């Protein structure tokens, strides 16, 4: 016997999913420690293979965020990056179209025109400035679990960003930071048996900033779901 949908629960979750977005500009106000703990505890309920729960977070605040921000920006300007996980080999078809559309939405919002390489480079550096967020979470996984640990961490990222949204906290998951895994590992003294999956910058959104003025679309259900049988 199937379990009926609980309208209140489903509506609440749908509202959070619809509300969440990648925030690219933040107010300096810190998120209280107990709120960070509550969000992280909620995200820890995400499913994982064999209940391994391979995720671990390093979260910065105050001077710790500023020190890491400075280190990361210097690395991005002066050093070659190296990620623990291979970046995508390519984007093609609908994947490339979605990626390109998102990029141009951002550029249009912040006033970067096509061909403006200096403007696009400046916007790219915002990744390493952590978009001005007062906090960043460095997410690592157990190296021995390989892609399964990475998949588990993807679930944790989703749970963390949704829990944060429910708590009124804005987030952006960042692969760009993980592109400098060697520098991140050295800065935080992360052991070699931990792989750096991504970062999540977070705080309270600067809702007046143009970078937060657009929202990305989602693929229609027909492009996602192939429902077979009765």
Secondary structure, DSSP 4 states (H G I P E B T S, - for coil): -PPPP-HHHHHHHHHHHHH--B---B-SPPPPHHHHHHHHHHHTTS--GGG----EEEE--THHHHHHHHHHHHHHHHS--B-SSPPPS---HHHHHHHHHHHHHHHHHHTPPTT-HHHHHHHHHTTTTGGG-SEEEEEEEEGGGHHHHHHHHHHHHHHHHHHHHHTT-EEEEEHHHHTBHHHHHHHHT--TTEEEEEEEEEE-B-TTSGGGS-------HHHH------
